[in-house]
Amino acid sequence: MKTIQLLLLALLCFNQIEAQTLKGNKKDIKTILKNTENFSKYVMASDYEKIASSYTEDAKIFPNNTKILEGEDIIKYWTLPEGLSTSYHKITQTEITVIEDTAYDYGYYEGKTKNAKGEESAWKGKYVIVWKKINGHWKMYLDIWNAVD
């Protein structure tokens, strides 16, 4: 009996550690969560038009080990070489905070890239996104990430 109680206590503690902090307008938070989920779908589908539309016109991205990219360079960054595909992409928010027409979220990302031979390589990291509400639509304005082991 004590083993089951300890297991339940451990699970409850783990869930508390992994809990999200959500601050601000609930509708806006729900939209940002949906936009994030859709962004992962666009990355896995190599839908570069929808990836581009996820960002504001003046967006900047800060990929690991590169300079700041903007404009057409954002889509060039996301465009995979022939033979590569993203077979898995997931963003897990730790916190989302909405303040009027600006929001930020941070957390972790993970994914897998598949080559032409079908071999997959996994990657993961941490990120911060600053969002802007443009004409009623939440879009990514600043997107920074880097790898973790």
C-alpha positions as CSV (number, residue, x, y, z in Angstrom):
1,M,0.0,0.0,0.0
2,K,2.8,2.4,0.8
3,T,4.4,1.8,-2.6
4,I,1.2,2.9,-4.3
5,Q,0.9,6.0,-2.1
6,L,4.5,7.0,-2.8
7,L,4.0,6.5,-6.5
8,L,0.9,8.7,-6.5
9,L,2.7,11.3,-4.5
10,A,5.6,11.2,-7.0
11,L,3.2,11.6,-9.9
12,L,1.5,14.6,-8.3
13,C,4.8,16.3,-7.7
14,F,5.9,15.6,-11.2
15,N,2.7,17.1,-12.6
16,Q,3.2,20.2,-10.5
17,I,6.7,20.7,-11.9
18,E,5.4,20.4,-15.5
19,A,2.4,22.7,-14.9
20,Q,1.9,25.7,-17.2
21,T,1.6,29.2,-16.0
22,L,-1.0,31.1,-18.0
23,K,-1.5,34.8,-17.3
24,G,-3.8,37.1,-19.2
25,N,-6.9,36.9,-21.4
26,K,-8.0,33.3,-21.6
27,K,-9.3,33.6,-25.2
28,D,-5.9,35.1,-26.3
29,I,-4.0,32.3,-24.5
30,K,-6.2,29.6,-26.2
31,T,-5.5,31.2,-29.6
32,I,-1.7,31.3,-28.9
33,L,-1.8,27.6,-27.9
34,K,-3.7,26.8,-31.1
35,N,-1.3,28.9,-33.2
36,T,1.6,27.0,-31.6
37,E,0.1,23.7,-32.4
38,N,-0.6,24.7,-36.0
39,F,3.0,26.0,-36.4
40,S,4.3,22.5,-35.5
41,K,1.9,21.0,-38.1
42,Y,3.1,23.5,-40.7
43,V,6.8,22.6,-39.9
44,M,6.0,18.8,-40.2
45,A,4.1,19.4,-43.5
46,S,6.9,21.7,-44.9
47,D,4.1,24.2,-45.5
48,Y,6.4,27.3,-46.0
49,E,3.6,29.7,-46.9
50,K,1.8,28.9,-43.6
51,I,5.1,29.0,-41.6
52,A,5.7,32.5,-43.1
53,S,2.1,33.6,-42.2
54,S,2.7,32.6,-38.6
55,Y,5.2,35.5,-38.3
56,T,4.6,39.3,-38.4
57,E,5.8,41.2,-41.4
58,D,8.7,42.7,-39.3
59,A,9.5,39.4,-37.5
60,K,13.0,38.3,-36.4
61,I,14.2,34.8,-35.6
62,F,17.2,33.9,-33.6
63,P,18.2,30.4,-34.5
64,N,21.0,28.6,-32.6
65,N,24.5,29.5,-33.8
66,T,23.4,32.1,-36.4
67,K,22.9,35.8,-36.9
68,I,19.4,37.3,-36.5
69,L,17.3,36.6,-39.5
70,E,14.4,38.6,-40.9
71,G,12.3,39.0,-44.1
72,E,12.9,36.3,-46.8
73,D,15.7,34.8,-44.7
74,I,13.1,33.4,-42.3
75,I,11.6,31.2,-45.0
76,K,15.0,30.3,-46.3
77,Y,15.9,29.1,-42.8
78,W,12.8,26.9,-42.5
79,T,13.1,25.5,-46.1
80,L,14.6,22.1,-45.8
81,P,17.1,20.7,-48.3
82,E,15.8,18.1,-50.7
83,G,15.6,14.7,-49.0
84,L,15.1,16.0,-45.5
85,S,11.8,16.3,-43.7
86,T,10.6,17.1,-40.2
87,S,8.8,14.0,-39.0
88,Y,8.0,15.3,-35.5
89,H,7.8,18.8,-34.0
90,K,6.3,19.8,-30.7
91,I,6.5,23.0,-28.6
92,T,5.6,22.7,-24.9
93,Q,4.9,26.1,-23.2
94,T,6.1,26.5,-19.6
95,E,4.5,30.0,-19.4
96,I,2.3,32.2,-21.5
97,T,1.7,35.8,-20.5
98,V,-0.6,38.2,-22.4
99,I,-0.4,41.9,-21.8
100,E,-2.8,43.8,-24.1
101,D,-1.7,43.2,-27.7
102,T,1.7,41.7,-26.8
103,A,2.4,38.3,-25.3
104,Y,5.3,36.1,-24.6
105,D,5.8,32.4,-24.0
106,Y,8.7,30.2,-23.2
107,G,9.4,26.6,-22.8
108,Y,10.9,23.6,-24.7
109,Y,10.7,22.3,-28.2
110,E,11.6,18.9,-29.6
111,G,11.6,17.2,-32.9
112,K,12.9,14.7,-35.4
113,T,14.4,15.1,-38.8
114,K,14.3,12.3,-41.3
115,N,16.7,12.0,-44.2
116,A,16.2,10.4,-47.6
117,K,17.3,7.0,-46.3
118,G,14.6,7.2,-43.6
119,E,17.1,7.7,-40.8
120,E,15.9,10.0,-38.0
121,S,17.8,12.4,-35.8
122,A,16.2,13.9,-32.7
123,W,16.8,17.3,-31.3
124,K,15.4,19.4,-28.5
125,G,15.9,22.8,-26.9
126,K,14.5,25.8,-25.1
127,Y,12.8,28.9,-26.7
128,V,11.2,32.3,-26.1
129,I,8.6,33.8,-28.4
130,V,7.2,37.3,-28.3
131,W,3.8,37.6,-29.9
132,K,2.0,40.6,-31.4
133,K,-1.7,40.9,-32.0
134,I,-2.0,42.3,-35.6
135,N,-5.5,43.0,-36.8
136,G,-7.0,40.6,-34.3
137,H,-4.5,37.8,-35.1
138,W,-1.7,36.6,-32.9
139,K,1.6,36.3,-34.8
140,M,5.1,35.6,-33.8
141,Y,7.3,38.7,-33.7
142,L,10.5,37.5,-32.1
143,D,11.4,33.8,-32.0
144,I,14.6,32.7,-30.3
145,W,15.7,29.1,-29.5
146,N,18.8,27.1,-28.8
147,A,19.6,23.4,-28.3
148,V,19.9,21.6,-25.0
149,D,21.3,18.2,-24.3
